[in-house]
Amino acid sequence: MYRHLIIAVLLVWTSLLGSSAARAESIEQEVEAKLPNWPAMAVPVINYTPETGWEFGGAAQVYLHLLSPRTSILQVDGAYSLNRQWYANVQGTLYIGTLLPWMLQFRAGYRDYPDIYYGIGNQPTIDGTYARRGTHYDSRRAYAFVQPLVGVGHSWYVGPHAEFMWESTLMQGDDTPVSALMPGIGVTAQFDTRDVIYYPSRGMFFRAGITHYNRWWGATSSLTRGSFDWRQFVPIGKHVVWCYELRADIAASLHPEQIPFQMLPTFGGQDLVRGIPYGMFRDNTMLAAQTELRFPIWRWVRACVFAGVGDAYNYTDWQWTRPKVGYGLGLRLTINKAQINIRADVARNNIFPSWLDIRGYGFYLTATEAF
């Protein structure tokens, strides 16, 4: 008798759980169905970092399908900071075709930035801290990048790329600006199984590329840069995703002392190890890793906790030192069916130890994910 009663209770409990799960799934599908399928949008851009101060601007994006199930994106953005910095940028990722899929990535822009040069290396400063003061300089930069990739197998893309960078810098205290002209050509291989490009819930992404710059075609310095980027997105619960990214960059030359400092790998800013001032640590090698736990809050509102660690090294004189760490919290507001999010992050670093020092924080409000 008790056994039949237990079985009956279990059957009722299972039925209730099933109906509850079905109702939850129905509610989630209804919420997702109500997301707008906007072909375009505009969002504000508000950042604060020690290297820029407060920065205000905007970004306009267009979403389209070019005979491909994946959503292509075109973006125009620009901003002006309270340090009299400004930039204008256009970029895009276009997915075209299904039987012979290929994609086109490009960006181009101009920036006029009074910036800070922190020097090269990862060692502590004279006073024993890692908080570098740096030298202010005026910078004017134009840049362009184009990369067509062709599908060559399941989720694999390969193709060439070309880039151009011109920058004129005038260091504080100098009378004459120094110009660097760096046209380069290279090749990229990419593997991508992400279910959604802009806010994945599962899958992997891998990209490796090599770019060569040579005096023969007008480059200021001859060098070769290599890059490695590995990301994985793992579902661990209902709309809960754990993800991580591993990055490595290297700039190699027969005359490393002639490499313009702008071409040396670095990290920090709003995408890679958030909270670390961008460019504070740079050298001919960079290693970084970051992770996020993403989870839902309510309807179209999501959140995340994140942490990252990175450093720059000299591959000819490798010196380990205390890792540079950034960590923080973020909110996400999903604004359309392409899973594009407005991203708001607050990050802290281990460079400025005082909790009352605003230089120890980074504030970012922008669109799309850090990775």
N, C-alpha and C positions, 0 to 999 in steps of 0.2 A: 504493500500500500504506500509506504513512504517513498519507495523507489518510483512509483507512478506519479506521486505528487511532485517529487523533485524534477522528474522529466517534464511534467506539465509546466512547472515554474520556469525551467530552462527554456522551454519552447516559447512561452510568453515573453520572457526577457529577451530572447534572440529576436523575436518578432518586433518588440519595441525598439531594440537597437537598430534593426534593419530599417524600420520606418523612420526613426530619427535620422539615420544616415542618409536615407533617401530625401527626407525633407531638407537636410542641410545641403545635400548636393543640389537639390532643386533651387534652393535659395541662392547658392553660389552661382549656378548657371544663370539665374534670373538677374543677379547683380552684374555678371559679366556681359549679359545680353544688353543691359542698359548702358554699357560704356559707349560713348560716341565713337563713330567711325569717321572721325574728322580727316579730311585729306590734307589739312595743314593746321598749324597752330603757332602761337607766339608766346614766349615765356620771358619773364625778367631774369637777369643774371646779376646776382649779388654775391660778392666774395669778400672775405677779409683774410689776408695773409700778411706776415711781417714784410715780405718782399714787395707787396703792392699797396698796403693799406686797404682802405675800403674801395671797392670797385663796383661800378653800376653800369648795367647795359641791358641788352636783350638778345634773344635768339629766335629766329623764325624758321620753322621746319615744314617741309612738304613730304608726304608719304604717298607712294604709288607702287603699283605692281606692273612690271615690265615683262609680261608673259612668264612670270615666275611666281610660285606660291610665297616666296619670301618678300618681305616688305622692303622696298628701297627707300632711302632717305636723302633729302637734300637740305642743307642747312646754311643759313647766313647769320652771322653773329658779330657782335662788336660790343665794346665796353670802354668806359673812361674811369680812371681812378683819381682819388683825391691827391695822388702824387703826380698828377698831370701825365699819366700814362694813358694810351689809347691803342686800340687795335681794331681791325676789321678783317673778317675771315669768311671764306666760303668753302664748304667741304661736302662730300657726299659718298655714299656707298650704294651702288646700283647693282641689282641682281637681275640678270637677263637670261631668258630661255630655260627650258627643262630638259630636252633631249641632249643638247650640248650646252650645259649651263656655263655661264661665265659671269664675272663680276668686275666692276670698275670702281676703284677707290681713288679719290683725288682730294686735294685741298690746296688753297692758295690764299695769300693774304699779305697784309702789311701791318707793322706795329712800330709805334714810336714810344719807347719806354725808357724813362730814367730808371735804371736798374741798379743792382748791387752785385759786385764781383767779390766773392768770398775767398778766392784763392783755390788752390788745388790740394787735394789730399783729405785724409780723414782723422789726422792726429789732433789732440787737444791744442788749444792756443797757449800762449805764454802763461796766462794766469791759471792754467790747468782745467779750464772748462771747454765745452764744445760749442759754445755760443759765439760764433764768429760775427764780428762787426762788419767787416767787408769795406770795400771802396765803392762809392757811388760813381756811376758813369751814365752818359747819355747814349742811347742805342736807337738806331733806325734799321729796321730789318724788313726785307721782302723775301718771300719764300713760295715755293710751288712744289707739288708732288703729284705724280700720277702713276697708277699701278693697275694694269689689266691682268686678271687672273682667269685661267681657263680650267674648267672641270676635267680632270683626267682619270677619275675613278670615284669610288664611293666616298664622298665627302672630301676629296682631295682637290686642291687648286694649286696651280703653279703659273708663274709668269714673270715678266720683267718689270722693272720700275725705273723711273727717272726722277731726280729731284734737283732743286736749285735753291741755294741760300746765299743771299748777300746781306752783309751787316756792316754798318759803320759805327764804331764805338769811340767815344771820347771820355777817357778816364778823368776823374776829378783831379785837378792839379796839372793835367797835360794841356798843351796848346794845340796839338795836331791830332785829328782823329785817325784811327787805324781801321782799314777796311779788310774784310775777308770775303772772298768769292769762292763758293764751294758747289759746283755742279757735280752730280754723281750719277752713276748707273749701277744697277744691280739686279738681283733675282730673288724671288720669294716663293716659299712653299707653305701652304696652309691646309690644315685639316679642321673640319668644323662639323660637329654633330649636335649642336645646340638646338633644342626644340623651338625656342624663340630667340631671335637675335638680340633684342634690346633688354629683355629681362628673363633670362633662361631659368628653367626649373630643373633641367637635367641636360647632360651631354658634356662634351669636351671641345676645347678649342686649342689649337696649336699653330704657331707661326714661327718660322725661322727665315731670316733674310741676311743677305750680305750686299754691301754697297761699296763701290770703289770710287775714289776721287783721285784725279791725277793732274799734275801740272801740264801734261801734254794737251789737255783740252781746257786749260785756263784756270784750274783750281789753285788756290793760294798755297795749299800743301797737299802732298800725295799721302793718302792713307786709305785704310780699309776698315769699315765698320761692320760688325756682326751683331745680330740681335736674336734673342730666343724668348718666346712668350708661351707659357703653358697655363691653361685654365681648366678647371673642372667644376661641374655643378651637380650636387648630389642631393636628391630629395630625401628628407629624413622624417617627414610628417606631412600632414595635410597643409599644403601651401607653405611648408617650412623647408628652406633650402640652405644647405651649407655649401659654400664655394670657396675656392682659393685660387691664387695666381702666383706663378713663379716667373721671375724676369731676370734676364742677364743681358748686358750690353758690353761691347769691347770696341776700342778704337786702337788699331795697330799701325805703326809706321816705322820705317827705318830711321826716321829722325823724329822721335816722339816730342822733343822739345819744340818742334815747329808746328805742332797741331794747334790750331786756334782753340781757345778755351771753350768756345761755343759748341765745338764738335766733340767735346769730351762727355762721356755718359754721366748722367746725374739722375736724381729722383726727387720726390716731394711734390708739393702742390696738390691739386684737387683730385688726382687720379691714382698716383702711385705713392704709397705710404703717406696718406693724408695726415696733415698736422706738421710735417717737416717742411720748413721753408724751401721752396724750389731753388735748386742751384747752390745751396749752402755747402754741399759736399759733392765734389766731382773729381774724377781721375780717369785713367784710360780703361778701367774696368768697373762695372757696377753690378751688384747682386741685390735682389730685393724679393720679398715674399709678402703676401697679404692674404687675409681671410675675412670672410663675412658670414654672419648668420642672419638670414632674411626670414621674416615671419609676418603674417597678416595681423592687423589690428581691428579694422572695421571697414567693411565694404571695399572701397578703393584705396584705403589708407593702409600702408605697410610700414614696417620699421626694420632696422638692422643694427647690429653691433659689429664693429670691425676693428681690426688691428693689423699693423704692418710693420715690417722691419727691413732695413736696407743699409747699405754702405757702399762707398766707392774705394777702389784699391788701385795700386800700381802693380801691374803684373810682372814688372822687372825688379821690384823691391817690395814684395808683399808684406804689409804690416797690418795685423789684426788689431782691432781696437773695439771699444764699446759700441755695440750696434745702435743705430739710430732708430727709434721706435715712435710710431704714431698710432693712436687708438681713439675710438669715439663712438658716437651714436648718430643714427640718421633716421629721417622720415622720408617716405616715398608716397607720392600721390599719383596714382595711375590715371591717365587722362584720355586714353583711347584704346581701341581694340588691338593696336600694334604693340601694346604693353610698354609704351613710352611713359616714363615717370618724370615728374618734377622731383629733383633730389635736393634735400637739405641735410647737410652734415655738419656736425660740430666735432672737431678733433683736437687732441692734445698731444704734445710731443715731450720727449725726455731731454730736450736740449736746454730749455729754460726751466729750471726746477721749481721756481716759485709759482704757486697756484694763482697768485695775484698778478703775475706778469702776463699781459695780453699777448706778448710775443710767443708764449707757450701754447697758443691756440690757433686753429684755423677754422674759418667759417665759410661754407660753400653752399650756394644756391644756384642750381643749374639744371639742365635736362640731360637725360640718359645716365647710365650707371658708370661707376669708376672702372669696372671691368665686367 
